[in-house]
Amino acid sequence: YSRAQTHARLVEGISRAAREGEPFGLVRVALGGLPESGRARREALEACGATLRRSIRRADIGGRWGADVLVALLPQTGATSSVVADRLEATLRAAGEGAGAALVPVARTLWYPEHGPRVRDLTARLDAP
């Protein structure tokens, strides 16, 4: 998903979580060590996105958030999203090593409602470096 599509899924997910009184987790993965530009960078980002999507549950959503940032949206997951973050870091690092790249993924977790009662609160935290 693009950032706009990912944002739309985030809005839907938070709305559903608020209605149902459930947590909603987010994992932000900043990708360091990507090729600087061109085809190699695009292919590396596509490979990382595919790896992220294979590494999360069917109910979860993986997408782009920034130039070198991916996110995983995790319905019905609160503080345990940190377990997913650790797994994603390890999986992406291993995928980079397998492709001969020195990929340095850095994951950070957030969850609704603890880190913000509104979508804009969570997106501001996702946008923070």
Secondary structure as GFF3:
##gff-version 3
##sequence-region A 1 129
A	DSSP	alpha_helix	3	20	.	.	.	ID=ss1
A	DSSP	beta_strand	24	32	.	.	.	ID=ss2
A	DSSP	alpha_helix	38	54	.	.	.	ID=ss3
A	DSSP	beta_strand	61	66	.	.	.	ID=ss4
A	DSSP	beta_strand	69	75	.	.	.	ID=ss5
A	DSSP	alpha_helix	81	98	.	.	.	ID=ss6
A	DSSP	beta_strand	104	112	.	.	.	ID=ss7
A	DSSP	alpha_helix	119	127	.	.	.	ID=ss8
###
